[in-house]
Amino acid sequence: MAITIQPTCCIFEYLFIRKSVCRMYMLWCKNSNFRCLLSALCLIACATSACQTPESKETRVFSQSIAHSDSFKLAKTMTEKISKTPEEWKAILPPDVYRITREKGTEFPFVNKYWNNKKPGIYKCACCGQALFSSDTKFDSGTGWPSFYAPIRPDCITIEKDYSYGMVREEVLCSRCDAHLGHVFDDAPQTPTGLRYCMNSASLVFEPKSND
């Protein structure tokens, strides 16, 4: 009996759906209020879907490991924003730090300060002192620049599109003073996040871990 009823049910469902769609189309064409209501429902559905986006792999790994490290607990994001004119920055920063952090320069690989630094500690912004990266996430990428697979806190950096030199890259900035730090790439499958935060040593100041 189930075999003979199921096709009939499918036909009735098809006819019902078709009739309902036709009615909605007629209302759409004749009633402006109905169009506004349907558009509003669509927007609400889209917003709800966006809010329920699954947690990214990077965020999930960060919350499971780095968030429980001593470096994470000690490094608090500085909320007050710092804004200075180019002249003010130039007056307080060494020439190489100013060129890289304020003019978005790049230093040479393998001859910079921290590319091969293996000491435990925290890497802070050379311009404002905000904690940015921990030695816990530093790895040897073979590129000649200090590389990390995650920031010390998600809100200590900002990411912007960089279209310079005919390429599309993701620029990494200090969230407190907008200093140019480097770029982030998704070419490190050997790391927990798959990301490589390729930083300039001149953008960073290393603070060794205390023995206390």
Backbone bond lengths (Angstrom), bond angles and torsions (degrees), N, CA, C in turn:
res aa  C-N    CA-C-N  psi(-1)  N-CA   C-N-CA  omega(-1)  CA-C   N-CA-C  phi
1 M - - - 1.478 - - 1.524 111.03 -
2 A 1.353 115.90 -36.43 1.465 119.47 -179.87 1.507 111.28 -63.52
3 I 1.318 116.20 -32.35 1.467 119.37 -177.01 1.520 110.89 -69.49
4 T 1.330 118.17 -34.45 1.466 120.77 -177.90 1.520 112.54 -82.88
5 I 1.340 117.19 -25.71 1.476 119.85 -176.92 1.523 111.44 -83.53
6 Q 1.333 117.81 -35.79 1.462 120.91 -173.59 1.516 113.85 -58.29
7 P 1.361 121.17 -44.09 1.466 119.93 178.08 1.517 111.82 -64.08
8 T 1.356 116.91 -36.31 1.464 120.24 178.90 1.520 110.57 -63.96
9 C 1.341 115.55 -42.34 1.463 119.40 178.12 1.518 110.87 -61.69
10 C 1.322 116.87 -40.33 1.469 119.95 -179.85 1.517 110.82 -63.13
11 I 1.358 116.90 -38.09 1.463 120.33 179.73 1.515 110.83 -66.12
12 F 1.360 116.23 -43.41 1.464 119.69 178.62 1.534 111.15 -63.40
13 E 1.341 116.40 -40.73 1.470 119.96 178.44 1.520 110.75 -62.83
14 Y 1.309 116.64 -41.26 1.466 121.11 179.29 1.522 110.81 -62.33
15 L 1.363 115.92 -46.56 1.466 119.86 -179.55 1.515 111.37 -64.44
16 F 1.344 116.12 -38.05 1.467 119.75 179.96 1.531 111.12 -66.05
17 I 1.321 116.32 -45.14 1.471 120.72 179.79 1.522 110.47 -63.96
18 R 1.339 115.69 -41.86 1.468 119.37 -179.85 1.527 110.78 -62.37
19 K 1.344 115.71 -42.43 1.470 119.87 -179.90 1.515 110.82 -65.51
20 S 1.346 116.19 -39.06 1.471 120.11 -179.89 1.519 111.08 -66.25
21 V 1.332 116.45 -40.64 1.467 120.49 178.93 1.520 110.39 -64.12
22 C 1.322 116.77 -40.65 1.467 120.11 178.80 1.524 111.14 -62.87
23 R 1.332 116.57 -41.76 1.467 119.80 178.70 1.525 111.17 -63.45
24 M 1.342 116.63 -43.17 1.466 120.13 178.95 1.526 110.98 -62.97
25 Y 1.327 116.59 -38.58 1.465 119.61 178.71 1.523 111.13 -64.81
26 M 1.331 117.05 -40.57 1.465 120.88 178.74 1.520 110.75 -63.86
27 L 1.334 115.80 -42.04 1.465 119.29 177.64 1.520 110.96 -64.31
28 W 1.317 115.72 -39.33 1.474 120.63 179.05 1.521 111.31 -60.39
29 C 1.300 116.50 -41.21 1.459 121.03 -177.26 1.532 111.98 -73.78
30 K 1.334 118.23 -33.66 1.461 120.96 -171.07 1.524 113.57 -100.25
31 N 1.313 117.39 -25.77 1.462 119.94 -170.08 1.523 110.17 -119.13
32 S 1.330 117.22 113.38 1.468 121.20 -179.83 1.529 111.05 -70.12
33 N 1.346 117.36 -33.65 1.464 120.30 178.70 1.530 110.75 -63.52
34 F 1.325 115.69 -38.70 1.460 119.43 178.27 1.527 110.88 -64.62
35 R 1.337 116.46 -38.41 1.470 119.79 178.46 1.521 110.31 -62.61
36 C 1.332 116.94 -42.99 1.464 120.90 179.60 1.528 110.93 -63.54
37 L 1.358 115.88 -42.61 1.455 119.74 -179.78 1.523 111.80 -63.63
38 L 1.341 116.88 -44.04 1.460 120.46 -179.96 1.524 111.59 -65.47
39 S 1.332 116.22 -38.84 1.472 119.84 177.91 1.520 110.93 -63.92
40 A 1.356 116.43 -40.24 1.459 120.40 179.37 1.522 111.12 -64.62
41 L 1.342 116.51 -40.65 1.463 119.93 178.18 1.520 111.51 -63.70
42 C 1.322 116.95 -37.83 1.474 121.15 177.68 1.517 111.16 -64.10
43 L 1.338 116.39 -42.28 1.465 120.37 179.08 1.521 111.38 -64.56
44 I 1.324 116.98 -40.81 1.462 120.62 178.78 1.530 110.44 -63.69
45 A 1.335 116.29 -41.34 1.460 120.11 179.46 1.526 111.47 -63.57
46 C 1.331 116.32 -40.98 1.474 120.60 178.77 1.518 111.26 -65.02
47 A 1.337 116.25 -42.33 1.464 120.55 -179.44 1.520 110.75 -65.01
48 T 1.319 116.69 -40.53 1.462 120.47 178.84 1.513 111.15 -64.40
49 S 1.329 116.01 -40.51 1.468 120.04 178.66 1.511 111.38 -64.59
50 A 1.338 117.06 -39.03 1.468 120.66 -179.95 1.514 110.99 -65.87
51 C 1.338 116.39 -37.18 1.464 120.01 -179.28 1.517 111.88 -68.90
52 Q 1.328 117.52 -22.04 1.443 120.92 -177.20 1.516 112.48 -100.82
53 T 1.351 117.56 21.11 1.459 121.31 179.09 1.516 110.40 -61.73
54 P 1.321 119.23 131.27 1.464 121.30 -178.45 1.520 111.25 -59.98
55 E 1.310 116.40 149.25 1.456 122.43 179.76 1.515 109.51 -65.21
56 S 1.335 116.65 135.25 1.455 121.14 -178.67 1.514 110.62 -69.27
57 K 1.341 114.89 160.61 1.459 119.69 179.30 1.515 110.94 -61.23
58 E 1.337 116.53 -41.81 1.464 119.88 -177.95 1.522 110.57 -61.52
59 T 1.342 117.38 -47.47 1.452 120.95 -178.70 1.515 110.87 -64.03
60 R 1.333 117.13 -39.51 1.449 121.19 -178.76 1.520 110.68 -64.34
61 V 1.328 117.33 -45.65 1.456 121.02 178.88 1.515 110.43 -64.23
62 F 1.338 116.19 -41.09 1.457 120.73 -179.98 1.523 110.38 -59.19
63 S 1.321 116.96 -48.44 1.452 120.87 -176.13 1.517 112.11 -67.74
64 Q 1.334 117.65 -26.85 1.453 120.69 -176.64 1.522 113.17 -85.00
65 S 1.341 117.18 -25.70 1.460 118.32 -173.88 1.517 113.22 -122.31
66 I 1.337 116.70 -65.07 1.459 120.86 -173.12 1.516 111.55 -63.01
67 A 1.306 117.35 -35.84 1.458 120.76 -176.43 1.510 112.24 -62.24
68 H 1.323 117.86 -18.58 1.457 120.92 -178.79 1.527 112.18 -101.82
69 S 1.319 117.80 3.35 1.456 120.56 -179.44 1.518 110.52 -81.87
70 D 1.335 115.87 160.03 1.464 120.49 179.20 1.518 111.50 -63.51
71 S 1.332 117.01 -35.43 1.462 120.60 -179.60 1.517 111.05 -61.83
72 F 1.335 116.63 -41.56 1.468 120.65 179.96 1.530 110.75 -63.42
73 K 1.315 116.53 -42.52 1.462 120.80 -176.84 1.524 111.16 -67.09
74 L 1.341 117.91 -33.98 1.463 121.57 -177.16 1.516 112.44 -82.64
75 A 1.325 117.76 -27.59 1.464 121.91 -174.64 1.518 110.43 -90.23
76 K 1.302 117.15 107.28 1.454 121.80 178.19 1.524 109.21 -103.01
77 T 1.320 115.82 132.42 1.458 119.85 179.03 1.524 109.78 -67.19
78 M 1.325 115.33 130.33 1.463 120.38 179.46 1.517 108.92 -81.81
79 T 1.321 115.54 117.28 1.463 119.84 -171.38 1.523 113.45 -80.58
80 E 1.340 116.91 -27.54 1.463 117.65 -177.74 1.528 110.38 -72.49
81 K 1.304 115.46 128.53 1.461 122.26 -178.20 1.526 110.20 -79.19
82 I 1.331 116.54 141.53 1.460 121.75 177.61 1.522 108.88 -111.63
83 S 1.309 115.63 127.40 1.463 120.93 179.16 1.521 108.98 -133.47
84 K 1.337 116.70 121.71 1.461 122.34 179.41 1.526 109.10 -133.11
85 T 1.305 115.69 156.52 1.456 121.13 175.44 1.534 108.82 -76.15
86 P 1.335 117.98 159.45 1.465 119.70 175.99 1.524 112.62 -54.48
87 E 1.314 117.27 -35.96 1.464 120.78 179.65 1.526 111.06 -66.31
88 E 1.333 116.26 -39.51 1.466 120.08 179.59 1.528 110.88 -67.77
89 W 1.311 117.82 -41.31 1.461 120.54 177.25 1.525 110.78 -64.91
90 K 1.311 116.58 -41.63 1.461 120.71 -178.26 1.525 111.81 -63.59
91 A 1.317 115.77 -29.35 1.464 120.44 -178.53 1.523 112.49 -74.67
92 I 1.324 118.75 -23.17 1.469 120.64 -174.55 1.531 113.24 -113.95
93 L 1.329 118.19 -10.07 1.466 120.23 -177.60 1.518 111.39 -108.50
94 P 1.339 118.01 144.63 1.466 120.36 171.75 1.528 109.73 -61.11
95 P 1.332 117.49 153.13 1.474 120.94 -175.97 1.525 113.96 -54.14
96 D 1.339 117.79 -42.76 1.460 119.36 -177.71 1.530 111.62 -69.44
97 V 1.334 116.54 -36.37 1.468 120.51 178.09 1.521 110.07 -68.76
98 Y 1.314 117.30 -40.79 1.466 120.24 178.60 1.526 110.86 -64.27
99 R 1.326 117.51 -42.87 1.465 120.91 -177.91 1.529 111.37 -61.61
100 I 1.310 116.42 -40.14 1.460 119.82 -176.33 1.528 112.19 -82.39
101 T 1.334 117.08 -46.10 1.471 119.63 -174.09 1.518 113.79 -79.80
102 R 1.334 117.53 -33.43 1.470 119.62 -175.86 1.523 112.46 -104.47
103 E 1.333 117.36 -22.01 1.466 120.47 179.29 1.527 111.99 -112.36
104 K 1.329 116.74 9.67 1.460 123.51 175.34 1.530 112.43 59.14
105 G 1.321 115.02 45.26 1.454 120.30 178.43 1.521 112.07 -84.38
106 T 1.330 116.00 178.91 1.464 122.27 178.56 1.519 108.77 -137.80
107 E 1.318 116.10 135.17 1.457 120.21 179.41 1.534 110.28 -90.25
108 F 1.323 116.22 167.68 1.464 121.08 -179.37 1.527 110.38 -74.44
109 P 1.333 117.68 144.24 1.466 120.22 177.41 1.519 112.00 -76.08
110 F 1.328 116.01 155.31 1.465 125.56 174.11 1.528 114.02 68.24
111 V 1.313 118.84 -7.13 1.472 120.08 178.32 1.523 110.75 -121.30
112 N 1.330 117.47 10.59 1.464 120.40 178.60 1.535 109.77 -91.80
113 K 1.305 116.02 174.47 1.461 122.19 -165.99 1.521 114.93 -71.10
114 Y 1.324 118.12 -40.03 1.465 119.85 -168.60 1.525 115.51 -114.33
115 W 1.319 118.49 5.35 1.466 119.19 -173.50 1.530 111.61 -59.43
116 N 1.344 117.18 -32.41 1.463 120.95 -177.58 1.522 111.88 -116.21
117 N 1.319 116.96 19.54 1.465 120.68 179.98 1.529 109.89 -74.77
118 K 1.312 116.91 122.59 1.460 121.32 -178.01 1.526 112.94 -113.65
119 K 1.316 116.61 9.10 1.468 120.20 -179.48 1.528 110.56 -75.66
120 P 1.336 117.88 147.02 1.473 120.61 176.59 1.519 110.91 -75.39
121 G 1.316 115.77 140.64 1.460 119.69 -179.81 1.512 111.37 163.48
122 I 1.326 114.94 -166.69 1.465 122.34 -176.98 1.526 109.50 -121.52
123 Y 1.327 115.64 139.56 1.460 122.20 176.53 1.532 108.69 -101.27
124 K 1.339 115.33 121.27 1.458 121.16 -177.01 1.522 110.99 -110.15
125 C 1.327 115.77 162.20 1.458 121.40 177.64 1.521 109.99 -65.94
126 A 1.323 116.64 132.00 1.461 121.18 -179.09 1.524 112.53 -71.05
127 C 1.329 116.79 -15.91 1.464 120.10 -178.02 1.522 113.40 -94.76
128 C 1.341 117.11 -41.15 1.471 119.09 -173.65 1.515 113.72 -124.87
129 G 1.321 119.21 -8.05 1.454 121.39 176.26 1.517 115.98 85.44
130 Q 1.341 117.82 6.28 1.459 119.07 179.86 1.532 110.55 -72.37
131 A 1.338 116.71 136.87 1.460 121.62 177.64 1.520 109.49 -66.59
132 L 1.333 116.62 131.38 1.466 121.56 -174.64 1.524 113.32 -120.78
133 F 1.326 116.93 -48.32 1.457 120.84 -175.66 1.527 110.30 -137.33
134 S 1.318 114.46 154.51 1.460 121.09 177.59 1.523 110.01 -113.88
135 S 1.323 115.89 151.20 1.458 120.13 175.96 1.530 110.84 -64.02
136 D 1.350 117.39 -17.33 1.462 121.09 178.69 1.533 111.81 -63.30
137 T 1.330 116.98 -27.84 1.469 120.07 -177.97 1.527 112.53 -109.41
138 K 1.309 117.86 9.14 1.465 121.67 179.22 1.534 109.08 -81.02
139 F 1.315 117.09 140.03 1.460 120.87 179.05 1.524 109.88 -145.57
140 D 1.318 115.29 161.36 1.464 121.34 -179.93 1.520 108.81 -85.49
141 S 1.326 115.93 105.74 1.470 120.60 -178.58 1.518 112.20 -89.96
142 G 1.346 116.88 -11.31 1.453 120.73 -178.87 1.517 113.51 78.06
143 T 1.345 117.36 8.84 1.462 120.82 -177.07 1.522 113.26 -93.93
144 G 1.347 117.18 -17.62 1.456 120.06 -178.42 1.515 113.86 92.25
145 W 1.330 117.18 3.22 1.465 121.44 174.31 1.525 108.98 -119.72
146 P 1.326 118.59 150.30 1.472 119.59 175.70 1.528 110.38 -60.36
147 S 1.320 115.75 127.62 1.462 120.96 -174.55 1.527 110.17 -125.59
148 F 1.319 115.52 141.43 1.460 122.90 -179.48 1.530 108.22 -134.62
149 Y 1.344 116.41 152.29 1.466 117.48 178.55 1.524 113.14 -98.91
150 A 1.344 117.71 -1.37 1.469 120.87 175.94 1.519 109.05 -166.43
151 P 1.331 118.28 149.39 1.469 120.53 173.36 1.516 109.91 -73.15
152 I 1.317 115.92 166.69 1.457 119.83 -178.75 1.526 111.47 -70.60
153 R 1.340 116.22 -28.30 1.459 122.57 172.49 1.533 107.17 -144.33
154 P 1.331 118.32 145.01 1.466 119.49 -178.53 1.520 113.46 -61.76
155 D 1.340 117.70 -29.86 1.463 119.95 -174.22 1.525 114.03 -94.77
156 C 1.332 118.03 8.90 1.460 119.32 -179.84 1.529 111.69 -88.33
157 I 1.330 117.23 -9.09 1.464 121.07 178.41 1.527 109.87 -131.42
158 T 1.314 115.33 161.22 1.462 121.93 171.30 1.529 108.09 -127.70
159 I 1.325 115.70 152.80 1.462 121.90 -178.32 1.520 109.11 -117.58
160 E 1.322 116.42 131.24 1.459 122.09 177.25 1.525 109.77 -132.39
161 K 1.328 115.76 152.20 1.459 120.69 176.87 1.528 110.17 -71.81
162 D 1.316 116.11 136.99 1.463 122.52 179.24 1.529 107.77 -121.98
163 Y 1.342 115.46 116.53 1.466 121.09 -177.03 1.533 112.25 -105.52
164 S 1.303 117.73 16.79 1.465 120.44 -177.00 1.530 111.27 -73.54
165 Y 1.329 115.65 156.83 1.469 124.28 176.40 1.529 112.64 59.13
166 G 1.327 116.76 27.85 1.450 120.33 176.79 1.519 114.75 70.87
167 M 1.329 117.40 18.38 1.460 122.08 179.93 1.523 109.72 -122.22
168 V 1.330 115.36 164.24 1.462 121.26 173.19 1.521 107.33 -116.80
169 R 1.323 115.73 109.39 1.458 120.97 -178.98 1.524 109.84 -126.83
170 E 1.325 115.87 169.66 1.461 121.37 177.45 1.524 108.38 -108.23
171 E 1.322 114.05 111.13 1.459 120.70 -178.42 1.524 110.25 -82.71
172 V 1.335 116.21 140.15 1.457 122.32 178.47 1.523 108.84 -105.15
173 L 1.333 116.05 126.62 1.458 122.38 -179.05 1.516 110.53 -123.33
174 C 1.313 116.75 151.03 1.459 121.31 171.11 1.527 107.96 -69.12
175 S 1.321 117.57 129.85 1.466 120.63 -176.25 1.518 112.59 -72.02
176 R 1.322 117.27 -16.13 1.465 120.20 -177.41 1.520 113.01 -90.65
177 C 1.340 117.64 -41.86 1.470 119.81 -174.53 1.524 112.73 -124.08
178 D 1.342 117.95 2.56 1.474 122.92 178.81 1.523 113.15 63.91
179 A 1.319 117.02 26.34 1.471 119.72 176.33 1.520 109.95 -69.59
180 H 1.324 115.82 137.80 1.459 120.50 175.08 1.520 108.45 -72.71
181 L 1.344 116.22 124.76 1.461 121.10 -178.18 1.524 112.25 -106.02
182 G 1.324 116.87 -37.32 1.452 121.77 -177.07 1.518 109.57 160.62
183 H 1.337 116.56 -143.94 1.466 121.50 179.58 1.524 109.59 -138.96
184 V 1.318 115.76 160.27 1.456 121.06 177.02 1.526 109.03 -117.69
185 F 1.336 115.72 136.84 1.457 122.39 -177.67 1.534 109.46 -128.73
186 D 1.317 116.38 151.51 1.472 120.55 178.90 1.521 110.38 -102.02
187 D 1.339 115.90 51.10 1.465 121.14 -176.20 1.531 112.10 -121.61
188 A 1.334 116.73 32.26 1.460 119.90 -179.25 1.527 110.54 -127.29
189 P 1.336 117.42 69.69 1.473 119.89 -178.22 1.523 113.59 -64.19
190 Q 1.332 117.06 -14.90 1.458 119.97 -179.45 1.528 112.48 -78.54
191 T 1.330 117.72 -7.96 1.467 121.60 -178.88 1.529 110.78 -99.76
192 P 1.328 117.93 162.29 1.481 120.52 -179.76 1.520 113.86 -60.58
193 T 1.344 117.62 -30.98 1.466 120.15 -178.04 1.516 113.29 -99.92
194 G 1.329 117.46 -16.36 1.458 120.76 -175.79 1.514 113.09 79.01
195 L 1.335 116.92 5.05 1.461 121.50 -176.49 1.519 111.35 -107.48
196 R 1.336 114.62 153.49 1.469 121.59 175.83 1.519 108.81 -128.77
197 Y 1.320 115.78 105.24 1.459 120.94 174.44 1.521 106.75 -83.93
198 C 1.327 115.30 101.19 1.460 122.18 -175.84 1.520 108.78 -91.49
199 M 1.333 116.61 105.69 1.461 121.56 -171.28 1.530 112.20 -107.16
200 N 1.319 115.09 157.82 1.455 121.66 172.07 1.528 108.91 -90.83
201 S 1.325 116.69 131.49 1.461 119.75 178.74 1.522 111.61 -60.19
202 A 1.335 116.96 -34.88 1.463 120.80 -178.32 1.532 111.79 -66.42
203 S 1.339 117.55 -18.56 1.461 121.05 178.21 1.519 112.13 -84.63
204 L 1.346 115.80 -7.27 1.452 120.76 -172.99 1.521 112.36 -120.44
205 V 1.313 115.03 155.21 1.467 123.18 170.08 1.522 106.46 -127.63
206 F 1.330 116.58 124.60 1.457 120.66 -176.36 1.519 110.80 -90.82
207 E 1.318 115.58 130.42 1.470 122.32 176.03 1.521 108.27 -114.29
208 P 1.338 117.66 108.59 1.473 120.06 -177.14 1.525 111.36 -63.33
209 K 1.320 115.16 151.66 1.461 120.75 178.96 1.511 109.79 -69.45
210 S 1.315 116.14 135.82 1.461 120.79 179.87 1.509 110.32 -73.48
211 N 1.323 116.22 145.66 1.469 121.61 179.37 1.526 112.03 -82.97
212 D 1.319 116.74 -5.74 1.483 119.82 -178.18 1.516 110.42 -70.94
